[in-house]
Amino acid sequence: MFYKKYKKLVARALATNRSKSAPENTDVMSAGQSSQAPPRAIIGAGVKMHGQIVSREDIVVDGLIEGSITAGDHQVRVSDSGVVKGDIHASVILVEGSVSGDISANQNVVISASGNIIGNIESPRVTLEDGAKFKGSIEMDPDQPAQVELLSSVNVRHLKAR
């Protein structure tokens, strides 16, 4: 139930993000894809890739990728059968499979119950479902600690003056 609600939230966030970006190319569509559906690249379960992937559309990884994935303002989904051995940078990252590398998301990261991550996560929002496996560190706001320290020292000086 939580997962369904979260998928709807992610879909709304992506729709808002896309409405601000350049219009999508609807000239080429795969079979069964409506003109309303966002374009996406699917790395099939039988596919093994080496190197860097840079995409301007959503990516679904069902196979093995040894290298980095950069999808900017788009979503990367590593499915149950998907394996990524490298870093991932995207707007939204959903891990249902296995990732060995650092993850950086502009909006959020979701590690499902079947997900397994060995690496660091940097994102404003992170969700780990019950049963998810994670080894590494999570940085949810890199600028926040400096601001807290600054505010703390100002408050201390103000209290000492009283």
N, C-alpha and C positions, 0 to 999 in steps of 0.2 A: 504494500500500500504506500509506504513512504517513497519507494523507488518510483512508482507511477507519478506521484505528486511532484517529485524532484525532476523527472523527465519533462513534465509539462512546464515547470519553472525554467528549466534550461532551454526548452524550445522557445518560450516567450522571450527570454534574454537574447537568444540568437536572432529571432525575428526582429527585435528592436535594433540590434546591432546592424543587421543587413539593410534595414530601411534607411540607415544613415550612410551606407556605403554605395559604391557604384552599382548600376543596374546589372542584374545577372544575365549571362549569356544563355538564352533559351533556344538558340538555333539548333544545337545538337543535344538530343535527349536519348537516354537509353530506353530500351523496351520497358514499358510499364511505368515509366516516370512521367508524372503529369507536369504541365508547364508551371504549376505553382510550387512544386517540390524544389528545394535547393539542390544545386549540383553537388555531387560527392564522388570521391574516388574510393574504390574498394580494392584492397590488396587481398586477393583470394587466399584460402587456406592452403592451396598448393603452391603459393608463390613465396620465393625467398629472395630478398633484395639486400644489396650492399651499397652503402653510400648515403648521401644527403638527399632528403626529400623536402622540397619547398612547394607548398600548395596554396592556391587561392580559393580552395573549396574545402568542404568537410572531408575527412578521411576516416575510413573504417578499415582497421587492420585485423584481418583474419589469419594472415600468414606470419612469416618471420621477416623482421627488418633489422639489419645490423648497420646502424648509422642513425643520424639525427633526423627528426621530423620537425619542420617549421610550417605552421598553418596560420600564423598571424591572428586575424580576427575570426577564425573559424574553429570548428570542433574536431577533435581527434578522439576516436573511440577505438580502444584496443579490446576486441571481443574475447570471449572465453578461450578460443583457440589461438588468439593473437599473441605474438611475442615480439617485444621491441628491446633490442640491446643497444641503447643509445639515448640521447636526450630528446625530450619533446617540448616544444613551445607552441601554444595555441591559446585561444580565448577560453575554451572550455575543454577539459580533458576528462574522459570517462574510461576507467581501467577495470575491465572485467577479466583480463588475461594477465600476462606477466610483463613487467617493465624492469629492466636493469639499467638505470641511468637517472639523471636529474629531470624533474618535471617543472615547468614554469607556465602558469596560466594567468591570463589577464583578468578572468572572471572567477572561475572556480574549478576545482578538481574533485572528482567523485571516484572513490575506490570501492567497488562493489564487494559483496561477500566472497566472490570467487577471485577477486583481484589480488595480485602479489607484486609489491614494489620494493626494490632495493635501490635506494637513492634518495636524494633530497627533493622536497616539494616547496615551491614558492608560488603563492596564490593568495588573493584576498580572502577566499573562502575554500575550505577543505572539508569533505565529508568522507568518513570511513564507516562503512557499514559493518555490522556485526559479522565477524568471521574474516574480514579483510586482513591480509598480511602486509606489514609495512616495516621496513628497517631503514632508518635514515632520520633526517631532521625536517621540520616543517617551519617555514618562515611565512607568516601570514601578512605581515606588513613591515617591510625592511626599514621604513623611515620611522615607525612608531617608537622604538626604544629611545632614540635621540630626543624626540619631542617630550616623552615622559620624563626623562632625566632633566631636561631644561625646565619643564614646568615644576618639577619637584624642588629644584634648587631655588626657583623664584618664590615658591610658597614658603620654603624654610626661611629665606631672608625676610619675607613679609611677617612671618610669625615671630622671628627674633626681634624685629623692630618694635613690636608691641610690648 
